[in-house]
Amino acid sequence: MPENRARGPYAKGILRRQQILDAAVEVFARSGYHAGSLREIAKRVGLTSAGVMHHFTSKEELFLEVLRERDRRVEDAAGIVTEDTLLEQSRKVVAHNQRTRGLTSLYTVVSAEATDPSHPAHEDFRARYAASAERTRAVIADAQRDGLVRADLDAATAARIIPAVMDGLQQQWLLEPEFDMAAAFEEFARVFLLPPAPAAPPTA
């Protein structure tokens, strides 16, 4: 019985923390970091700002945890990039983003804000783009050796272009929801990434 009572408050705390994260995703997605209000986040979950700070020591900590939560959700939906799944994983990311407008808006708003060196996520975004580019470069190079990706691509440059295209498609979709960014990404992949189809043999 004491063990059950010990687990109860702990489980309740985990649930409340997740509720705060979910509310923060919505608030930061709409307003960004600077304009996003702790008071509004707290109101959405029936707490005071001090109550939110019981679970997160600062607005910055909450915000960075929101970014990690977004990353976890994308990874759960799309998996991790490997040589065999580069395109498939990218397709899954695009599809996931199209289903989760709030998270997509969050990433778009915050990535723009984070270009300011004083922004709390500036170093996080700089590091994540650099790390992603290096992982993707290695995957592209392996895929080129196996004939899965065009051999004439510069792998390091392509590793920067792919996320730039995905980010740009997301922004256009947020502005124009009827825009089919999944179809646009498929066309980009066909033209930029995939090797040309073998020429048909000449007819007799």
mmCIF file of the C-alpha atoms, coordinates in Angstrom:
data_MODEL
# 
_entry.id   MODEL 
# 
loop_
_atom_site.group_PDB 
_atom_site.id 
_atom_site.type_symbol 
_atom_site.label_atom_id 
_atom_site.label_alt_id 
_atom_site.label_comp_id 
_atom_site.label_asym_id 
_atom_site.label_entity_id 
_atom_site.label_seq_id 
_atom_site.pdbx_PDB_ins_code 
_atom_site.Cartn_x 
_atom_site.Cartn_y 
_atom_site.Cartn_z 
_atom_site.occupancy 
_atom_site.B_iso_or_equiv 
_atom_site.pdbx_formal_charge 
_atom_site.auth_seq_id 
_atom_site.auth_comp_id 
_atom_site.auth_asym_id 
_atom_site.auth_atom_id 
_atom_site.pdbx_PDB_model_num 
ATOM 1   C CA . MET A 1 1   ? 0.000  0.000  0.000   1.00 0.00 ? 1   MET A CA 1 
ATOM 2   C CA . PRO A 1 2   ? 2.739  2.570  0.829   1.00 0.00 ? 2   PRO A CA 1 
ATOM 3   C CA . GLU A 1 3   ? 4.354  1.722  -2.508  1.00 0.00 ? 3   GLU A CA 1 
ATOM 4   C CA . ASN A 1 4   ? 1.127  2.569  -4.360  1.00 0.00 ? 4   ASN A CA 1 
ATOM 5   C CA . ARG A 1 5   ? 0.832  5.873  -2.509  1.00 0.00 ? 5   ARG A CA 1 
ATOM 6   C CA . ALA A 1 6   ? 4.425  6.691  -3.476  1.00 0.00 ? 6   ALA A CA 1 
ATOM 7   C CA . ARG A 1 7   ? 3.758  5.998  -7.121  1.00 0.00 ? 7   ARG A CA 1 
ATOM 8   C CA . GLY A 1 8   ? 0.553  8.045  -7.202  1.00 0.00 ? 8   GLY A CA 1 
ATOM 9   C CA . PRO A 1 9   ? 2.031  11.527 -6.682  1.00 0.00 ? 9   PRO A CA 1 
ATOM 10  C CA . TYR A 1 10  ? 4.953  10.669 -8.977  1.00 0.00 ? 10  TYR A CA 1 
ATOM 11  C CA . ALA A 1 11  ? 2.620  9.581  -11.783 1.00 0.00 ? 11  ALA A CA 1 
ATOM 12  C CA . LYS A 1 12  ? 0.482  12.665 -11.230 1.00 0.00 ? 12  LYS A CA 1 
ATOM 13  C CA . GLY A 1 13  ? 3.584  14.864 -11.474 1.00 0.00 ? 13  GLY A CA 1 
ATOM 14  C CA . ILE A 1 14  ? 4.606  13.245 -14.776 1.00 0.00 ? 14  ILE A CA 1 
ATOM 15  C CA . LEU A 1 15  ? 1.096  13.786 -16.154 1.00 0.00 ? 15  LEU A CA 1 
ATOM 16  C CA . ARG A 1 16  ? 1.048  17.429 -15.047 1.00 0.00 ? 16  ARG A CA 1 
ATOM 17  C CA . ARG A 1 17  ? 4.489  18.017 -16.568 1.00 0.00 ? 17  ARG A CA 1 
ATOM 18  C CA . GLN A 1 18  ? 3.270  16.593 -19.889 1.00 0.00 ? 18  GLN A CA 1 
ATOM 19  C CA . GLN A 1 19  ? 0.170  18.803 -19.761 1.00 0.00 ? 19  GLN A CA 1 
ATOM 20  C CA . ILE A 1 20  ? 2.394  21.839 -19.285 1.00 0.00 ? 20  ILE A CA 1 
ATOM 21  C CA . LEU A 1 21  ? 4.591  20.761 -22.217 1.00 0.00 ? 21  LEU A CA 1 
ATOM 22  C CA . ASP A 1 22  ? 1.555  20.307 -24.469 1.00 0.00 ? 22  ASP A CA 1 
ATOM 23  C CA . ALA A 1 23  ? 0.245  23.757 -23.549 1.00 0.00 ? 23  ALA A CA 1 
ATOM 24  C CA . ALA A 1 24  ? 3.683  25.313 -24.039 1.00 0.00 ? 24  ALA A CA 1 
ATOM 25  C CA . VAL A 1 25  ? 3.954  23.777 -27.513 1.00 0.00 ? 25  VAL A CA 1 
ATOM 26  C CA . GLU A 1 26  ? 0.744  25.581 -28.508 1.00 0.00 ? 26  GLU A CA 1 
ATOM 27  C CA . VAL A 1 27  ? 1.691  28.908 -26.924 1.00 0.00 ? 27  VAL A CA 1 
ATOM 28  C CA . PHE A 1 28  ? 5.266  29.018 -28.226 1.00 0.00 ? 28  PHE A CA 1 
ATOM 29  C CA . ALA A 1 29  ? 4.120  27.838 -31.672 1.00 0.00 ? 29  ALA A CA 1 
ATOM 30  C CA . ARG A 1 30  ? 1.747  30.763 -31.941 1.00 0.00 ? 30  ARG A CA 1 
ATOM 31  C CA . SER A 1 31  ? 3.776  33.484 -30.233 1.00 0.00 ? 31  SER A CA 1 
ATOM 32  C CA . GLY A 1 32  ? 7.419  32.389 -30.238 1.00 0.00 ? 32  GLY A CA 1 
ATOM 33  C CA . TYR A 1 33  ? 9.673  32.362 -27.204 1.00 0.00 ? 33  TYR A CA 1 
ATOM 34  C CA . HIS A 1 34  ? 9.777  36.042 -26.280 1.00 0.00 ? 34  HIS A CA 1 
ATOM 35  C CA . ALA A 1 35  ? 6.058  36.749 -26.663 1.00 0.00 ? 35  ALA A CA 1 
ATOM 36  C CA . GLY A 1 36  ? 4.972  33.344 -25.347 1.00 0.00 ? 36  GLY A CA 1 
ATOM 37  C CA . SER A 1 37  ? 3.603  33.927 -21.852 1.00 0.00 ? 37  SER A CA 1 
ATOM 38  C CA . LEU A 1 38  ? 4.119  31.674 -18.845 1.00 0.00 ? 38  LEU A CA 1 
ATOM 39  C CA . ARG A 1 39  ? 0.864  33.074 -17.511 1.00 0.00 ? 39  ARG A CA 1 
ATOM 40  C CA . GLU A 1 40  ? -1.008 31.845 -20.580 1.00 0.00 ? 40  GLU A CA 1 
ATOM 41  C CA . ILE A 1 41  ? 0.646  28.418 -20.381 1.00 0.00 ? 41  ILE A CA 1 
ATOM 42  C CA . ALA A 1 42  ? -0.285 28.181 -16.704 1.00 0.00 ? 42  ALA A CA 1 
ATOM 43  C CA . LYS A 1 43  ? -3.873 29.249 -17.383 1.00 0.00 ? 43  LYS A CA 1 
ATOM 44  C CA . ARG A 1 44  ? -4.311 26.489 -19.963 1.00 0.00 ? 44  ARG A CA 1 
ATOM 45  C CA . VAL A 1 45  ? -3.490 23.818 -17.385 1.00 0.00 ? 45  VAL A CA 1 
ATOM 46  C CA . GLY A 1 46  ? -5.224 25.406 -14.394 1.00 0.00 ? 46  GLY A CA 1 
ATOM 47  C CA . LEU A 1 47  ? -2.057 26.529 -12.601 1.00 0.00 ? 47  LEU A CA 1 
ATOM 48  C CA . THR A 1 48  ? -0.377 29.758 -11.622 1.00 0.00 ? 48  THR A CA 1 
ATOM 49  C CA . SER A 1 49  ? 2.970  30.776 -13.112 1.00 0.00 ? 49  SER A CA 1 
ATOM 50  C CA . ALA A 1 50  ? 4.543  29.699 -9.817  1.00 0.00 ? 50  ALA A CA 1 
ATOM 51  C CA . GLY A 1 51  ? 2.847  26.323 -10.214 1.00 0.00 ? 51  GLY A CA 1 
ATOM 52  C CA . VAL A 1 52  ? 4.448  25.879 -13.628 1.00 0.00 ? 52  VAL A CA 1 
ATOM 53  C CA . MET A 1 53  ? 7.822  26.768 -12.112 1.00 0.00 ? 53  MET A CA 1 
ATOM 54  C CA . HIS A 1 54  ? 7.360  23.920 -9.652  1.00 0.00 ? 54  HIS A CA 1 
ATOM 55  C CA . HIS A 1 55  ? 7.838  21.567 -12.625 1.00 0.00 ? 55  HIS A CA 1 
ATOM 56  C CA . PHE A 1 56  ? 10.275 23.688 -14.686 1.00 0.00 ? 56  PHE A CA 1 
ATOM 57  C CA . THR A 1 57  ? 12.761 25.993 -12.994 1.00 0.00 ? 57  THR A CA 1 
ATOM 58  C CA . SER A 1 58  ? 12.582 28.718 -15.664 1.00 0.00 ? 58  SER A CA 1 
ATOM 59  C CA . LYS A 1 59  ? 10.859 29.723 -18.858 1.00 0.00 ? 59  LYS A CA 1 
ATOM 60  C CA . GLU A 1 60  ? 14.073 28.900 -20.733 1.00 0.00 ? 60  GLU A CA 1 
ATOM 61  C CA . GLU A 1 61  ? 14.168 25.362 -19.319 1.00 0.00 ? 61  GLU A CA 1 
ATOM 62  C CA . LEU A 1 62  ? 10.521 24.834 -20.286 1.00 0.00 ? 62  LEU A CA 1 
ATOM 63  C CA . PHE A 1 63  ? 11.166 26.168 -23.766 1.00 0.00 ? 63  PHE A CA 1 
ATOM 64  C CA . LEU A 1 64  ? 14.182 23.933 -24.383 1.00 0.00 ? 64  LEU A CA 1 
ATOM 65  C CA . GLU A 1 65  ? 12.219 20.927 -23.122 1.00 0.00 ? 65  GLU A CA 1 
ATOM 66  C CA . VAL A 1 66  ? 9.452  21.831 -25.606 1.00 0.00 ? 66  VAL A CA 1 
ATOM 67  C CA . LEU A 1 67  ? 12.025 21.657 -28.409 1.00 0.00 ? 67  LEU A CA 1 
ATOM 68  C CA . ARG A 1 68  ? 13.187 18.249 -27.180 1.00 0.00 ? 68  ARG A CA 1 
ATOM 69  C CA . GLU A 1 69  ? 9.573  17.115 -27.013 1.00 0.00 ? 69  GLU A CA 1 
ATOM 70  C CA . ARG A 1 70  ? 9.112  18.178 -30.627 1.00 0.00 ? 70  ARG A CA 1 
ATOM 71  C CA . ASP A 1 71  ? 12.227 16.229 -31.635 1.00 0.00 ? 71  ASP A CA 1 
ATOM 72  C CA . ARG A 1 72  ? 10.987 13.115 -29.810 1.00 0.00 ? 72  ARG A CA 1 
ATOM 73  C CA . ARG A 1 73  ? 7.647  13.250 -31.589 1.00 0.00 ? 73  ARG A CA 1 
ATOM 74  C CA . VAL A 1 74  ? 9.264  13.635 -35.001 1.00 0.00 ? 74  VAL A CA 1 
ATOM 75  C CA . GLU A 1 75  ? 11.681 10.764 -34.320 1.00 0.00 ? 75  GLU A CA 1 
ATOM 76  C CA . ASP A 1 76  ? 8.842  8.541  -33.080 1.00 0.00 ? 76  ASP A CA 1 
ATOM 77  C CA . ALA A 1 77  ? 6.927  9.227  -36.288 1.00 0.00 ? 77  ALA A CA 1 
ATOM 78  C CA . ALA A 1 78  ? 9.779  9.115  -38.801 1.00 0.00 ? 78  ALA A CA 1 
ATOM 79  C CA . GLY A 1 79  ? 12.646 7.136  -37.287 1.00 0.00 ? 79  GLY A CA 1 
ATOM 80  C CA . ILE A 1 80  ? 16.344 7.903  -37.687 1.00 0.00 ? 80  ILE A CA 1 
ATOM 81  C CA . VAL A 1 81  ? 18.123 8.570  -40.974 1.00 0.00 ? 81  VAL A CA 1 
ATOM 82  C CA . THR A 1 82  ? 20.133 5.642  -42.332 1.00 0.00 ? 82  THR A CA 1 
ATOM 83  C CA . GLU A 1 83  ? 21.503 4.937  -45.774 1.00 0.00 ? 83  GLU A CA 1 
ATOM 84  C CA . ASP A 1 84  ? 18.518 2.815  -46.763 1.00 0.00 ? 84  ASP A CA 1 
ATOM 85  C CA . THR A 1 85  ? 15.876 5.157  -45.347 1.00 0.00 ? 85  THR A CA 1 
ATOM 86  C CA . LEU A 1 86  ? 17.150 8.649  -46.201 1.00 0.00 ? 86  LEU A CA 1 
ATOM 87  C CA . LEU A 1 87  ? 14.312 9.433  -48.580 1.00 0.00 ? 87  LEU A CA 1 
ATOM 88  C CA . GLU A 1 88  ? 11.717 7.405  -46.701 1.00 0.00 ? 88  GLU A CA 1 
ATOM 89  C CA . GLN A 1 89  ? 12.591 9.110  -43.422 1.00 0.00 ? 89  GLN A CA 1 
ATOM 90  C CA . SER A 1 90  ? 12.412 12.524 -45.090 1.00 0.00 ? 90  SER A CA 1 
ATOM 91  C CA . ARG A 1 91  ? 9.023  11.636 -46.540 1.00 0.00 ? 91  ARG A CA 1 
ATOM 92  C CA . LYS A 1 92  ? 7.802  10.576 -43.093 1.00 0.00 ? 92  LYS A CA 1 
ATOM 93  C CA . VAL A 1 93  ? 9.019  13.847 -41.583 1.00 0.00 ? 93  VAL A CA 1 
ATOM 94  C CA . VAL A 1 94  ? 7.132  15.855 -44.215 1.00 0.00 ? 94  VAL A CA 1 
ATOM 95  C CA . ALA A 1 95  ? 3.988  13.775 -43.668 1.00 0.00 ? 95  ALA A CA 1 
ATOM 96  C CA . HIS A 1 96  ? 4.272  14.103 -39.881 1.00 0.00 ? 96  HIS A CA 1 
ATOM 97  C CA . ASN A 1 97  ? 4.727  17.861 -40.120 1.00 0.00 ? 97  ASN A CA 1 
ATOM 98  C CA . GLN A 1 98  ? 1.666  18.110 -42.330 1.00 0.00 ? 98  GLN A CA 1 
ATOM 99  C CA . ARG A 1 99  ? -0.378 16.287 -39.652 1.00 0.00 ? 99  ARG A CA 1 
ATOM 100 C CA . THR A 1 100 ? 0.939  18.346 -36.723 1.00 0.00 ? 100 THR A CA 1 
ATOM 101 C CA . ARG A 1 101 ? 0.523  21.992 -37.624 1.00 0.00 ? 101 ARG A CA 1 
ATOM 102 C CA . GLY A 1 102 ? 1.262  23.240 -34.094 1.00 0.00 ? 102 GLY A CA 1 
ATOM 103 C CA . LEU A 1 103 ? 4.659  21.548 -33.902 1.00 0.00 ? 103 LEU A CA 1 
ATOM 104 C CA . THR A 1 104 ? 5.525  22.608 -37.445 1.00 0.00 ? 104 THR A CA 1 
ATOM 105 C CA . SER A 1 105 ? 4.613  26.195 -36.637 1.00 0.00 ? 105 SER A CA 1 
ATOM 106 C CA . LEU A 1 106 ? 6.686  25.995 -33.455 1.00 0.00 ? 106 LEU A CA 1 
ATOM 107 C CA . TYR A 1 107 ? 9.772  24.861 -35.334 1.00 0.00 ? 107 TYR A CA 1 
ATOM 108 C CA . THR A 1 108 ? 9.337  27.467 -38.072 1.00 0.00 ? 108 THR A CA 1 
ATOM 109 C CA . VAL A 1 109 ? 8.793  30.377 -35.691 1.00 0.00 ? 109 VAL A CA 1 
ATOM 110 C CA . VAL A 1 110 ? 11.555 29.398 -33.281 1.00 0.00 ? 110 VAL A CA 1 
ATOM 111 C CA . SER A 1 111 ? 14.169 28.560 -35.923 1.00 0.00 ? 111 SER A CA 1 
ATOM 112 C CA . ALA A 1 112 ? 13.722 32.093 -37.294 1.00 0.00 ? 112 ALA A CA 1 
ATOM 113 C CA . GLU A 1 113 ? 13.889 33.669 -33.829 1.00 0.00 ? 113 GLU A CA 1 
ATOM 114 C CA . ALA A 1 114 ? 16.957 31.605 -32.951 1.00 0.00 ? 114 ALA A CA 1 
ATOM 115 C CA . THR A 1 115 ? 19.080 33.337 -35.593 1.00 0.00 ? 115 THR A CA 1 
ATOM 116 C CA . ASP A 1 116 ? 19.451 36.058 -32.937 1.00 0.00 ? 116 ASP A CA 1 
ATOM 117 C CA . PRO A 1 117 ? 22.595 35.165 -30.941 1.00 0.00 ? 117 PRO A CA 1 
ATOM 118 C CA . SER A 1 118 ? 20.876 36.273 -27.712 1.00 0.00 ? 118 SER A CA 1 
ATOM 119 C CA . HIS A 1 119 ? 18.005 33.818 -28.168 1.00 0.00 ? 119 HIS A CA 1 
ATOM 120 C CA . PRO A 1 120 ? 18.073 30.905 -25.663 1.00 0.00 ? 120 PRO A CA 1 
ATOM 121 C CA . ALA A 1 121 ? 17.829 28.358 -28.493 1.00 0.00 ? 121 ALA A CA 1 
ATOM 122 C CA . HIS A 1 122 ? 20.484 29.972 -30.716 1.00 0.00 ? 122 HIS A CA 1 
ATOM 123 C CA . GLU A 1 123 ? 23.287 27.585 -29.826 1.00 0.00 ? 123 GLU A CA 1 
ATOM 124 C CA . ASP A 1 124 ? 20.893 24.627 -29.822 1.00 0.00 ? 124 ASP A CA 1 
ATOM 125 C CA . PHE A 1 125 ? 19.758 25.336 -33.381 1.00 0.00 ? 125 PHE A CA 1 
ATOM 126 C CA . ARG A 1 126 ? 23.266 26.073 -34.628 1.00 0.00 ? 126 ARG A CA 1 
ATOM 127 C CA . ALA A 1 127 ? 24.486 22.777 -33.192 1.00 0.00 ? 127 ALA A CA 1 
ATOM 128 C CA . ARG A 1 128 ? 21.505 20.755 -34.410 1.00 0.00 ? 128 ARG A CA 1 
ATOM 129 C CA . TYR A 1 129 ? 21.859 21.985 -38.010 1.00 0.00 ? 129 TYR A CA 1 
ATOM 130 C CA . ALA A 1 130 ? 25.601 21.260 -37.971 1.00 0.00 ? 130 ALA A CA 1 
ATOM 131 C CA . ALA A 1 131 ? 25.138 17.781 -36.448 1.00 0.00 ? 131 ALA A CA 1 
ATOM 132 C CA . SER A 1 132 ? 22.295 16.947 -38.819 1.00 0.00 ? 132 SER A CA 1 
ATOM 133 C CA . ALA A 1 133 ? 24.351 18.068 -41.814 1.00 0.00 ? 133 ALA A CA 1 
ATOM 134 C CA . GLU A 1 134 ? 27.267 15.848 -40.809 1.00 0.00 ? 134 GLU A CA 1 
ATOM 135 C CA . ARG A 1 135 ? 25.054 12.788 -40.256 1.00 0.00 ? 135 ARG A CA 1 
ATOM 136 C CA . THR A 1 136 ? 23.236 13.341 -43.536 1.00 0.00 ? 136 THR A CA 1 
ATOM 137 C CA . ARG A 1 137 ? 26.492 13.924 -45.430 1.00 0.00 ? 137 ARG A CA 1 
ATOM 138 C CA . ALA A 1 138 ? 27.770 10.517 -44.348 1.00 0.00 ? 138 ALA A CA 1 
ATOM 139 C CA . VAL A 1 139 ? 24.463 8.849  -45.262 1.00 0.00 ? 139 VAL A CA 1 
ATOM 140 C CA . ILE A 1 140 ? 24.423 10.489 -48.707 1.00 0.00 ? 140 ILE A CA 1 
ATOM 141 C CA . ALA A 1 141 ? 28.021 9.438  -49.380 1.00 0.00 ? 141 ALA A CA 1 
ATOM 142 C CA . ASP A 1 142 ? 27.139 5.816  -48.511 1.00 0.00 ? 142 ASP A CA 1 
ATOM 143 C CA . ALA A 1 143 ? 24.025 5.974  -50.666 1.00 0.00 ? 143 ALA A CA 1 
ATOM 144 C CA . GLN A 1 144 ? 26.062 7.319  -53.576 1.00 0.00 ? 144 GLN A CA 1 
ATOM 145 C CA . ARG A 1 145 ? 28.432 4.360  -53.368 1.00 0.00 ? 145 ARG A CA 1 
ATOM 146 C CA . ASP A 1 146 ? 25.424 2.032  -53.566 1.00 0.00 ? 146 ASP A CA 1 
ATOM 147 C CA . GLY A 1 147 ? 23.851 3.904  -56.469 1.00 0.00 ? 147 GLY A CA 1 
ATOM 148 C CA . LEU A 1 148 ? 20.807 5.051  -54.456 1.00 0.00 ? 148 LEU A CA 1 
ATOM 149 C CA . VAL A 1 149 ? 21.553 8.764  -54.838 1.00 0.00 ? 149 VAL A CA 1 
ATOM 150 C CA . ARG A 1 150 ? 23.013 10.721 -57.736 1.00 0.00 ? 150 ARG A CA 1 
ATOM 151 C CA . ALA A 1 151 ? 26.771 10.281 -57.869 1.00 0.00 ? 151 ALA A CA 1 
ATOM 152 C CA . ASP A 1 152 ? 27.413 13.845 -59.089 1.00 0.00 ? 152 ASP A CA 1 
ATOM 153 C CA . LEU A 1 153 ? 26.086 15.483 -55.900 1.00 0.00 ? 153 LEU A CA 1 
ATOM 154 C CA . ASP A 1 154 ? 28.445 17.108 -53.438 1.00 0.00 ? 154 ASP A CA 1 
ATOM 155 C CA . ALA A 1 155 ? 27.351 15.256 -50.300 1.00 0.00 ? 155 ALA A CA 1 
ATOM 156 C CA . ALA A 1 156 ? 28.177 18.075 -47.858 1.00 0.00 ? 156 ALA A CA 1 
ATOM 157 C CA . THR A 1 157 ? 26.257 20.651 -49.890 1.00 0.00 ? 157 THR A CA 1 
ATOM 158 C CA . ALA A 1 158 ? 23.311 18.307 -50.425 1.00 0.00 ? 158 ALA A CA 1 
ATOM 159 C CA . ALA A 1 159 ? 23.158 17.680 -46.666 1.00 0.00 ? 159 ALA A CA 1 
ATOM 160 C CA . ARG A 1 160 ? 22.510 21.405 -46.199 1.00 0.00 ? 160 ARG A CA 1 
ATOM 161 C CA . ILE A 1 161 ? 20.122 21.764 -49.133 1.00 0.00 ? 161 ILE A CA 1 
ATOM 162 C CA . ILE A 1 162 ? 17.724 18.984 -48.065 1.00 0.00 ? 162 ILE A CA 1 
ATOM 163 C CA . PRO A 1 163 ? 16.710 20.536 -44.712 1.00 0.00 ? 163 PRO A CA 1 
ATOM 164 C CA . ALA A 1 164 ? 16.631 23.994 -46.310 1.00 0.00 ? 164 ALA A CA 1 
ATOM 165 C CA . VAL A 1 165 ? 14.089 22.745 -48.852 1.00 0.00 ? 165 VAL A CA 1 
ATOM 166 C CA . MET A 1 166 ? 12.042 21.010 -46.164 1.00 0.00 ? 166 MET A CA 1 
ATOM 167 C CA . ASP A 1 167 ? 12.018 24.138 -43.987 1.00 0.00 ? 167 ASP A CA 1 
ATOM 168 C CA . GLY A 1 168 ? 10.996 26.290 -46.947 1.00 0.00 ? 168 GLY A CA 1 
ATOM 169 C CA . LEU A 1 169 ? 8.176  23.937 -47.924 1.00 0.00 ? 169 LEU A CA 1 
ATOM 170 C CA . GLN A 1 170 ? 6.917  23.980 -44.327 1.00 0.00 ? 170 GLN A CA 1 
ATOM 171 C CA . GLN A 1 171 ? 6.809  27.765 -44.289 1.00 0.00 ? 171 GLN A CA 1 
ATOM 172 C CA . GLN A 1 172 ? 4.865  27.899 -47.552 1.00 0.00 ? 172 GLN A CA 1 
ATOM 173 C CA . TRP A 1 173 ? 2.421  25.284 -46.253 1.00 0.00 ? 173 TRP A CA 1 
ATOM 174 C CA . LEU A 1 174 ? 1.855  27.228 -43.033 1.00 0.00 ? 174 LEU A CA 1 
ATOM 175 C CA . LEU A 1 175 ? 1.024  30.291 -45.126 1.00 0.00 ? 175 LEU A CA 1 
ATOM 176 C CA . GLU A 1 176 ? -1.045 28.337 -47.660 1.00 0.00 ? 176 GLU A CA 1 
ATOM 177 C CA . PRO A 1 177 ? -2.493 25.138 -46.086 1.00 0.00 ? 177 PRO A CA 1 
ATOM 178 C CA . GLU A 1 178 ? -3.838 23.848 -49.390 1.00 0.00 ? 178 GLU A CA 1 
ATOM 179 C CA . PHE A 1 179 ? -0.257 23.670 -50.732 1.00 0.00 ? 179 PHE A CA 1 
ATOM 180 C CA . ASP A 1 180 ? 0.784  20.014 -51.031 1.00 0.00 ? 180 ASP A CA 1 
ATOM 181 C CA . MET A 1 181 ? 4.283  20.050 -49.570 1.00 0.00 ? 181 MET A CA 1 
ATOM 182 C CA . ALA A 1 182 ? 4.514  16.247 -49.706 1.00 0.00 ? 182 ALA A CA 1 
ATOM 183 C CA . ALA A 1 183 ? 4.075  16.291 -53.486 1.00 0.00 ? 183 ALA A CA 1 
ATOM 184 C CA . ALA A 1 184 ? 6.535  19.171 -53.781 1.00 0.00 ? 184 ALA A CA 1 
ATOM 185 C CA . PHE A 1 185 ? 9.135  17.239 -51.790 1.00 0.00 ? 185 PHE A CA 1 
ATOM 186 C CA . GLU A 1 186 ? 8.677  14.202 -54.036 1.00 0.00 ? 186 GLU A CA 1 
ATOM 187 C CA . GLU A 1 187 ? 9.398  16.373 -57.073 1.00 0.00 ? 187 GLU A CA 1 
ATOM 188 C CA . PHE A 1 188 ? 12.482 17.806 -55.376 1.00 0.00 ? 188 PHE A CA 1 
ATOM 189 C CA . ALA A 1 189 ? 13.732 14.298 -54.571 1.00 0.00 ? 189 ALA A CA 1 
ATOM 190 C CA . ARG A 1 190 ? 13.121 13.119 -58.136 1.00 0.00 ? 190 ARG A CA 1 
ATOM 191 C CA . VAL A 1 191 ? 14.985 16.028 -59.703 1.00 0.00 ? 191 VAL A CA 1 
ATOM 192 C CA . PHE A 1 192 ? 17.761 16.600 -57.156 1.00 0.00 ? 192 PHE A CA 1 
ATOM 193 C CA . LEU A 1 193 ? 18.488 13.332 -55.362 1.00 0.00 ? 193 LEU A CA 1 
ATOM 194 C CA . LEU A 1 194 ? 17.508 10.252 -57.307 1.00 0.00 ? 194 LEU A CA 1 
ATOM 195 C CA . PRO A 1 195 ? 19.802 8.879  -60.001 1.00 0.00 ? 195 PRO A CA 1 
ATOM 196 C CA . PRO A 1 196 ? 18.395 9.034  -63.531 1.00 0.00 ? 196 PRO A CA 1 
ATOM 197 C CA . ALA A 1 197 ? 16.423 6.023  -64.635 1.00 0.00 ? 197 ALA A CA 1 
ATOM 198 C CA . PRO A 1 198 ? 18.349 3.673  -66.915 1.00 0.00 ? 198 PRO A CA 1 
ATOM 199 C CA . ALA A 1 199 ? 17.875 4.449  -70.571 1.00 0.00 ? 199 ALA A CA 1 
ATOM 200 C CA . ALA A 1 200 ? 15.522 2.114  -72.366 1.00 0.00 ? 200 ALA A CA 1 
ATOM 201 C CA . PRO A 1 201 ? 17.301 -0.289 -74.742 1.00 0.00 ? 201 PRO A CA 1 
ATOM 202 C CA . PRO A 1 202 ? 17.009 0.686  -78.364 1.00 0.00 ? 202 PRO A CA 1 
ATOM 203 C CA . THR A 1 203 ? 14.234 -1.020 -80.241 1.00 0.00 ? 203 THR A CA 1 
ATOM 204 C CA . ALA A 1 204 ? 15.157 -3.264 -83.097 1.00 0.00 ? 204 ALA A CA 1 
# 
